[in-house]
């Protein structure tokens, strides 16, 4: 472990606890994670706490009655919209391969990303970063049957594991003075013979370490292991605060107003019968019925004539500000049904604020996705050294494509105009894109076209 001590600039043969503390660098997000879990679960919001939500203006007889508490899941809504806007479309790989080997490298990378189910993998990553401020992934290799999925024979499968705080991992990137990652660690627990055991895993450029805490920290059997990639096989992404941080107070205010308004409705929504004097008798119920009163008695309904415009206005303003400051568009059916058919430009304007948010988030994800590609390239170079020169020469730049509702008719018309009103794709490709990968319909269409072209209209065949 002296290699690790030297890397961390601490005395050689330092105790494991000292090494772990140095790797953590004083980082502790326990409170942030606990608060985020609470805010993501509507049942744990402060508005649902009977101690914090005490009855207001209630007499002695009503003090034990439940008050109305309405929690709103705006935090989940913001994160879901955010991850859909960033990774609703799969990032494209911008590359310009110059020969067949470079094309094969690009194809292998695309296959690896396909195998890890990149679209859903990316959305889970964005959910972890948006909900708990950080997330990551760990690349590894598993041995199995020989295959040629990557364009060459190998018995290795290249895989990635998502590191999410949602699943209980704690992530600790360790960087030097130049902001380069010199070590990456994760702290986690798992059950061993019914007992929770804590583990601390460390990756450096040359070795992998695993420490286990049974009664005290010790290095696990078989470790450290040599890091054959000579590169830390981990990617880490982080943002300063949870995605709803700026609007949390607004969300709590909306919950309070909506809940209090429910109380007001329960108390005043139904008219109350007010009798002045004495009530002698009820007459028949239903149409034509009534009541019998003493002389000088009177009866009327108490109804609530006060408008709630002020409450409605405040709630509307709060909701608009939540959307504004979180840059989250409201594209629900009720919101857009009155807009009608929109042009491509109008659709872009509708999503403009959300796309500006994606551009800001690219400060995190551009670097993240680029490191992912670099790790995959390094793994491929170790598995197939013959590709090393092509891998080094091939520049691949992942590019995020924000989600957009497209006006397909308008896009096709513009493309046709640019192309001189000529066909944009083959008939076969058009049919396949419409029917998926099924070619049966295309073959049937060709057969029908052949039969139609050979039909003799002047000498029809009669059966």
C-alpha positions as CSV (number, residue, x, y, z in Angstrom):
1,X,0.0,0.0,0.0
2,X,3.0,2.2,0.0
3,X,2.2,3.1,-3.7
4,X,-1.1,4.5,-2.4
5,X,0.5,6.4,0.5
6,X,3.0,8.0,-1.9
7,X,0.2,9.0,-4.3
8,X,-1.7,10.6,-1.4
9,X,1.5,12.3,0.0
10,X,1.1,10.7,3.4
11,X,3.7,8.7,5.4
12,X,4.5,5.2,4.3
13,X,2.8,2.4,6.2
14,X,0.1,4.7,7.3
15,X,-2.9,2.9,8.9
16,X,-5.8,2.0,6.6
17,X,-8.1,4.5,8.4
18,X,-5.7,7.3,7.6
19,X,-5.6,6.3,4.0
20,X,-9.4,6.2,3.8
21,X,-9.8,9.5,5.5
22,X,-7.3,11.1,3.1
23,X,-9.1,9.7,0.1
24,X,-12.4,11.1,1.4
25,X,-10.8,14.5,1.7
26,X,-13.3,15.5,4.3
27,X,-16.2,15.0,1.9
28,X,-19.5,14.1,3.6
29,X,-22.8,14.3,1.8
30,X,-24.8,12.3,4.3
31,X,-27.0,15.3,5.2
32,X,-27.5,16.3,1.5
33,X,-28.5,12.7,0.6
34,X,-30.9,12.4,3.6
35,X,-32.5,15.7,2.8
36,X,-32.8,14.8,-0.9
37,X,-34.5,11.5,-0.1
38,X,-37.0,13.3,2.1
39,X,-37.8,15.9,-0.5
40,X,-38.2,13.3,-3.3
41,X,-40.7,11.4,-1.3
42,X,-44.0,13.4,-0.9
43,X,-45.0,11.4,2.1
44,X,-42.0,12.8,4.0
45,X,-42.5,16.5,3.2
46,X,-42.9,18.8,6.1
47,X,-46.5,19.5,5.2
48,X,-47.2,15.8,6.0
49,X,-45.6,16.1,9.5
50,X,-48.5,16.4,12.1
51,X,-46.1,18.1,14.5
52,X,-45.1,20.8,12.0
53,X,-48.6,21.1,10.5
54,X,-50.5,22.0,13.6
55,X,-54.3,22.8,13.5
56,X,-54.9,26.6,13.0
57,X,-57.8,28.5,14.5
58,X,-59.4,25.4,15.9
59,X,-61.4,25.4,19.2
60,X,-61.0,22.8,21.9
61,X,-63.4,20.4,20.3
62,X,-61.6,20.4,17.0
63,X,-58.0,20.3,18.2
64,X,-57.7,16.5,17.8
65,X,-59.1,16.4,14.3
66,X,-56.8,15.8,11.4
67,X,-55.8,18.7,9.3
68,X,-55.6,18.6,5.5
69,X,-52.1,18.0,4.2
70,X,-51.4,18.0,0.5
71,X,-47.9,17.2,-0.7
72,X,-46.8,18.0,-4.2
73,X,-44.1,16.0,-6.0
74,X,-42.5,18.9,-7.8
75,X,-39.0,17.7,-7.0
76,X,-39.6,14.4,-8.9
77,X,-41.3,16.3,-11.7
78,X,-38.3,18.6,-12.2
79,X,-35.7,15.8,-12.2
80,X,-37.8,13.7,-14.6
81,X,-38.2,16.6,-17.1
82,X,-34.5,17.4,-16.8
83,X,-33.2,13.9,-17.5
84,X,-35.7,13.6,-20.4
85,X,-34.5,16.9,-22.0
86,X,-30.8,15.9,-21.6
87,X,-31.0,12.3,-22.6
88,X,-34.4,11.8,-24.3
89,X,-32.3,11.4,-27.4
90,X,-29.2,9.2,-27.5
91,X,-26.0,11.3,-27.8
92,X,-24.5,11.1,-31.2
93,X,-20.8,10.2,-31.8
94,X,-19.1,12.8,-34.0
95,X,-16.2,11.1,-35.8
96,X,-14.5,11.1,-39.1
97,X,-12.8,7.7,-39.6
98,X,-10.2,7.8,-42.4
99,X,-9.8,4.1,-43.1
100,X,-11.4,0.7,-42.5
101,X,-9.7,0.1,-39.2
102,X,-10.9,3.4,-37.7
103,X,-14.4,2.5,-39.0
104,X,-14.2,-0.8,-37.2
105,X,-13.1,1.0,-34.0
106,X,-16.1,3.3,-34.2
107,X,-18.4,0.4,-34.8
108,X,-17.0,-1.5,-31.8
109,X,-17.6,1.5,-29.6
110,X,-21.2,1.8,-30.8
111,X,-21.7,-1.9,-30.1
112,X,-20.3,-1.6,-26.5
113,X,-22.6,1.4,-25.8
114,X,-25.5,-0.6,-27.3
115,X,-24.7,-3.6,-25.0
116,X,-24.9,-1.4,-21.8
117,X,-28.3,0.0,-23.0
118,X,-26.8,3.5,-23.2
119,X,-30.2,5.5,-23.5
120,X,-31.6,4.2,-20.2
121,X,-28.1,4.1,-18.6
122,X,-27.7,7.8,-19.3
123,X,-31.2,8.7,-17.9
124,X,-30.4,6.8,-14.7
125,X,-27.2,8.7,-14.4
126,X,-28.9,12.1,-14.9
127,X,-31.5,11.1,-12.3
128,X,-28.7,10.3,-9.8
129,X,-26.9,13.6,-10.5
130,X,-30.1,15.7,-10.5
131,X,-31.5,14.0,-7.3
132,X,-28.3,13.6,-5.2
133,X,-25.8,16.0,-6.9
134,X,-23.5,13.2,-8.1
135,X,-23.2,9.9,-10.0
136,X,-20.8,7.8,-11.9
137,X,-20.0,4.6,-13.6
138,X,-17.4,1.8,-13.3
139,X,-16.1,-0.1,-16.4
140,X,-15.0,-3.7,-16.0
141,X,-14.4,-6.8,-18.1
142,X,-15.9,-10.2,-17.7
143,X,-14.6,-13.5,-19.2
144,X,-17.0,-15.7,-21.1
145,X,-17.4,-17.4,-24.5
146,X,-15.4,-16.3,-27.5
147,X,-17.3,-13.9,-29.7
148,X,-16.7,-11.3,-32.5
149,X,-19.1,-8.6,-31.3
150,X,-16.4,-6.0,-31.4
151,X,-15.0,-6.9,-34.8
152,X,-12.3,-9.3,-33.5
153,X,-12.2,-12.6,-31.6
154,X,-12.2,-12.3,-27.8
155,X,-13.6,-14.0,-24.8
156,X,-14.0,-10.6,-22.9
157,X,-17.2,-8.7,-22.5
158,X,-16.9,-5.0,-21.8
159,X,-19.5,-3.8,-19.2
160,X,-20.3,-0.8,-17.1
161,X,-21.9,-0.5,-13.7
162,X,-23.9,2.6,-12.7
163,X,-22.7,4.2,-9.4
164,X,-25.7,5.9,-8.0
165,X,-26.2,7.4,-4.5
166,X,-29.8,6.2,-4.8
167,X,-28.4,2.6,-4.4
168,X,-26.4,3.5,-1.4
169,X,-22.9,4.0,-2.9
170,X,-20.7,6.9,-1.7
171,X,-18.3,8.2,-4.3
172,X,-15.0,9.9,-3.6
173,X,-12.9,11.2,-6.5
174,X,-9.4,12.3,-5.4
175,X,-7.7,15.0,-7.5
176,X,-4.3,16.6,-7.5
177,X,-3.5,20.3,-7.6
178,X,-4.1,20.3,-11.4
179,X,-7.6,18.9,-11.0
180,X,-6.6,15.6,-12.5
181,X,-8.1,12.5,-10.9
182,X,-5.4,10.4,-9.2
183,X,-7.7,8.0,-7.4
184,X,-11.4,7.1,-7.3
185,X,-13.1,5.4,-4.4
186,X,-16.5,4.1,-3.5
187,X,-17.8,3.2,-0.1
188,X,-20.6,0.6,0.1
189,X,-22.0,-2.2,2.3
190,X,-23.3,-5.7,1.5
191,X,-24.6,-8.6,3.5
192,X,-22.1,-11.4,4.4
193,X,-23.8,-14.3,6.2
194,X,-26.6,-12.0,7.3
195,X,-24.3,-9.3,8.6
196,X,-23.8,-5.9,7.0
197,X,-20.1,-5.5,6.1
198,X,-18.6,-2.2,5.0
199,X,-16.3,-2.0,2.0
200,X,-14.1,0.7,0.6
201,X,-12.8,0.2,-3.0
202,X,-10.0,2.3,-4.5
203,X,-8.9,2.6,-8.1
204,X,-5.6,4.2,-9.1
205,X,-3.8,4.3,-12.4
206,X,-1.8,1.2,-11.5
207,X,-3.7,-0.8,-8.9
208,X,-7.1,-1.7,-7.5
209,X,-7.5,-1.9,-3.7
210,X,-10.4,-3.3,-1.6
211,X,-10.6,-2.7,2.1
212,X,-13.2,-4.5,4.3
213,X,-14.4,-3.5,7.8
214,X,-15.3,-6.6,9.9
215,X,-14.2,-5.4,13.3
216,X,-11.5,-3.1,11.9
217,X,-10.3,-2.1,8.5
218,X,-8.1,-4.5,6.7
219,X,-7.2,-5.2,3.0
220,X,-9.3,-7.9,1.4
221,X,-7.6,-11.2,0.3
222,X,-6.1,-11.0,-3.1
223,X,-5.7,-7.3,-3.1
224,X,-4.2,-5.0,-4.4
225,X,-4.7,-6.1,-8.0
226,X,-2.7,-4.7,-10.9
227,X,-4.6,-2.2,-13.0
228,X,-3.9,-3.4,-16.6
229,X,-5.5,-0.4,-18.3
230,X,-3.1,2.0,-16.6
231,X,-6.1,4.3,-16.4
232,X,-8.7,4.7,-13.7
233,X,-11.8,2.9,-15.1
234,X,-14.3,5.2,-13.5
235,X,-16.3,8.2,-14.6
236,X,-17.7,10.8,-12.2
237,X,-20.1,13.6,-12.6
238,X,-21.2,16.2,-10.0
239,X,-23.3,19.4,-9.6
240,X,-23.3,21.8,-6.7
241,X,-26.9,21.4,-5.6
242,X,-30.0,19.2,-6.3
243,X,-31.9,20.3,-9.4
244,X,-34.8,21.8,-7.4
245,X,-32.6,23.6,-4.8
246,X,-33.5,27.2,-6.0
247,X,-37.3,26.5,-5.8
248,X,-37.6,24.4,-2.7
249,X,-39.0,27.3,-0.6
250,X,-41.6,28.0,-3.4
251,X,-42.7,24.4,-3.4
252,X,-43.2,24.4,0.3
253,X,-45.2,27.6,0.1
254,X,-47.5,26.1,-2.6
255,X,-48.0,23.0,-0.5
256,X,-49.0,25.2,2.5
257,X,-51.4,27.3,0.4
258,X,-53.1,24.3,-1.2
259,X,-53.4,22.5,2.1
260,X,-54.8,25.6,3.9
261,X,-57.2,26.2,1.0
262,X,-58.5,22.6,1.5
263,X,-59.2,23.5,5.1
264,X,-61.1,26.6,4.1
265,X,-63.2,24.6,1.6
266,X,-64.1,22.0,4.2
267,X,-65.2,24.7,6.6
268,X,-67.0,27.1,4.2
269,X,-67.8,25.3,0.9
270,X,-71.3,24.1,2.0
271,X,-74.0,26.6,3.2
272,X,-75.2,26.5,6.9
273,X,-78.8,27.0,7.8
274,X,-79.3,29.9,10.2
275,X,-82.5,30.2,12.3
276,X,-83.5,33.3,14.2
277,X,-86.1,32.5,16.8
278,X,-87.7,29.1,17.3
279,X,-88.3,26.3,14.8
280,X,-91.7,24.7,15.4
281,X,-91.7,21.9,12.9
282,X,-90.4,20.5,9.7
283,X,-92.8,20.1,6.8
284,X,-92.6,17.6,4.0
285,X,-89.1,17.0,2.5
286,X,-88.4,17.5,-1.2
287,X,-90.1,19.9,-3.6
288,X,-92.8,22.0,-1.8
289,X,-91.5,21.1,1.6
290,X,-90.3,23.6,4.2
291,X,-90.3,24.4,7.9
292,X,-92.7,26.0,10.3
293,X,-91.4,28.9,12.4
294,X,-92.7,30.8,15.4
295,X,-93.9,34.4,15.0
296,X,-91.0,36.9,14.5
297,X,-88.7,34.0,13.6
298,X,-86.6,34.0,10.5
299,X,-84.4,31.5,8.6
300,X,-81.8,31.8,5.8
301,X,-78.7,30.1,4.5
302,X,-75.2,31.3,5.4
303,X,-73.1,31.0,2.3
304,X,-69.5,32.0,1.6
305,X,-69.6,34.8,-0.9
306,X,-65.9,35.8,-0.6
307,X,-63.9,35.1,-3.7
308,X,-60.5,33.2,-3.5
309,X,-58.9,35.2,-6.3
310,X,-56.0,36.3,-4.1
311,X,-55.1,32.7,-3.1
312,X,-55.4,31.5,-6.7
313,X,-53.2,34.4,-8.0
314,X,-50.5,33.5,-5.5
315,X,-50.5,29.8,-6.3
316,X,-50.4,30.6,-10.0
317,X,-47.5,33.0,-9.5
318,X,-45.6,30.4,-7.4
319,X,-46.1,27.6,-9.9
320,X,-44.9,29.9,-12.8
321,X,-41.8,30.9,-10.7
322,X,-41.1,27.2,-10.0
323,X,-41.1,26.5,-13.7
324,X,-39.1,29.7,-14.5
325,X,-36.3,29.3,-12.0
326,X,-35.9,25.5,-12.5
327,X,-36.2,26.1,-16.3
328,X,-38.8,23.3,-16.5
329,X,-41.3,23.6,-19.3
330,X,-45.0,22.7,-18.6
331,X,-45.9,20.7,-21.7
332,X,-48.9,18.9,-20.2
333,X,-51.9,18.3,-22.5
334,X,-54.0,20.9,-20.7
335,X,-51.3,23.5,-21.2
336,X,-50.7,22.9,-25.0
337,X,-54.1,21.8,-26.3
338,X,-55.1,25.3,-27.1
339,X,-52.0,26.2,-29.0
340,X,-52.8,24.2,-32.1
341,X,-50.4,23.1,-34.8
342,X,-47.0,24.7,-34.3
343,X,-44.2,25.3,-36.8
344,X,-40.8,24.0,-36.2
345,X,-39.6,27.5,-35.1
346,X,-42.5,27.9,-32.7
347,X,-41.7,24.4,-31.1
348,X,-38.1,25.5,-30.6
349,X,-39.3,28.7,-28.9
350,X,-41.5,26.6,-26.6
351,X,-38.5,24.5,-25.6
352,X,-36.0,27.3,-25.6
353,X,-35.6,27.7,-21.8
354,X,-35.3,23.9,-21.3
355,X,-32.7,23.8,-24.1
356,X,-30.7,26.6,-22.4
357,X,-30.7,24.5,-19.3
358,X,-29.4,21.5,-21.3
359,X,-26.6,23.8,-22.6
360,X,-25.7,24.6,-19.0
361,X,-25.8,21.0,-18.0
362,X,-23.4,20.1,-20.8
363,X,-20.7,21.6,-18.7
364,X,-21.0,18.4,-16.7
365,X,-22.0,15.8,-19.3
366,X,-19.7,16.8,-22.2
367,X,-16.6,16.0,-20.1
368,X,-18.4,13.0,-18.6
369,X,-19.3,11.4,-21.9
370,X,-15.8,12.1,-23.4
371,X,-14.1,10.3,-20.5
372,X,-16.4,7.4,-21.0
373,X,-15.3,7.1,-24.7
374,X,-11.7,7.4,-23.7
375,X,-12.0,4.5,-21.2
376,X,-13.7,2.3,-23.9
377,X,-10.9,3.2,-26.3
378,X,-8.3,2.2,-23.8
379,X,-10.0,-1.1,-23.1
380,X,-10.2,-1.9,-26.8
381,X,-6.5,-1.0,-27.3
382,X,-5.6,-3.6,-24.6
383,X,-7.8,-6.3,-26.1
384,X,-6.7,-5.7,-29.7
385,X,-3.2,-4.1,-29.8
386,X,-3.4,-4.2,-33.6
387,X,-5.9,-1.3,-33.4
388,X,-3.9,0.9,-31.1
389,X,-2.7,3.3,-33.7
390,X,-6.2,3.7,-35.2
391,X,-7.7,4.1,-31.7
392,X,-5.2,6.8,-30.9
393,X,-5.7,8.6,-34.2
394,X,-9.5,8.4,-34.2
395,X,-11.1,11.5,-32.6
396,X,-14.6,10.8,-31.2
397,X,-16.7,13.6,-29.7
398,X,-20.0,12.7,-28.1
399,X,-22.7,15.4,-28.6
400,X,-25.9,15.7,-26.5
401,X,-29.0,16.2,-28.6
402,X,-31.8,17.8,-26.5
403,X,-35.2,16.4,-26.7
404,X,-37.5,18.2,-29.1
405,X,-41.0,17.6,-30.5
406,X,-40.5,17.6,-34.2
407,X,-42.7,18.8,-37.0
408,X,-41.8,16.0,-39.3
409,X,-43.8,17.3,-42.3
410,X,-42.0,20.6,-42.1
411,X,-38.6,18.9,-41.8
412,X,-39.3,16.7,-44.9
413,X,-40.4,19.8,-46.9
414,X,-37.3,21.7,-46.0
415,X,-35.1,18.7,-46.8
416,X,-36.8,18.2,-50.2
417,X,-36.3,21.9,-50.9
418,X,-32.5,21.6,-50.1
419,X,-32.3,18.5,-52.3
420,X,-33.9,19.9,-55.4
421,X,-37.1,18.0,-54.7
422,X,-35.4,14.7,-55.3
423,X,-35.9,11.5,-53.2
424,X,-34.2,11.6,-49.8
425,X,-34.0,7.9,-49.3
426,X,-34.7,4.7,-51.0
427,X,-38.1,3.1,-51.2
428,X,-36.9,0.1,-49.2
429,X,-35.4,2.2,-46.4
430,X,-38.6,4.3,-46.3
431,X,-40.7,1.1,-45.8
432,X,-38.3,-0.3,-43.2
433,X,-38.4,2.9,-41.2
434,X,-42.1,2.9,-41.2
435,X,-42.5,-0.8,-40.4
436,X,-39.4,-1.3,-38.3
437,X,-36.9,-3.9,-39.4
438,X,-39.6,-6.1,-41.0
439,X,-38.9,-6.5,-44.8
440,X,-41.9,-8.7,-45.5
441,X,-44.1,-5.7,-46.4
442,X,-41.5,-4.3,-48.7
443,X,-41.3,-7.6,-50.6
444,X,-45.1,-7.7,-50.9
445,X,-45.2,-4.1,-52.2
446,X,-42.5,-5.0,-54.9
447,X,-44.5,-8.0,-55.9
448,X,-47.8,-6.0,-56.2
449,X,-46.0,-3.3,-58.3
450,X,-44.6,-6.0,-60.6
451,X,-48.0,-7.6,-61.0
452,X,-49.6,-4.2,-61.7
453,X,-47.0,-3.2,-64.3
454,X,-47.4,-6.5,-66.3
455,X,-51.2,-6.4,-66.2
456,X,-52.7,-6.3,-69.8
457,X,-55.7,-4.0,-69.5
458,X,-56.9,-4.7,-73.1
459,X,-56.9,-8.5,-72.6
460,X,-57.8,-9.0,-69.0
461,X,-57.6,-12.5,-67.6
462,X,-60.9,-13.9,-66.4
463,X,-61.1,-16.8,-64.1
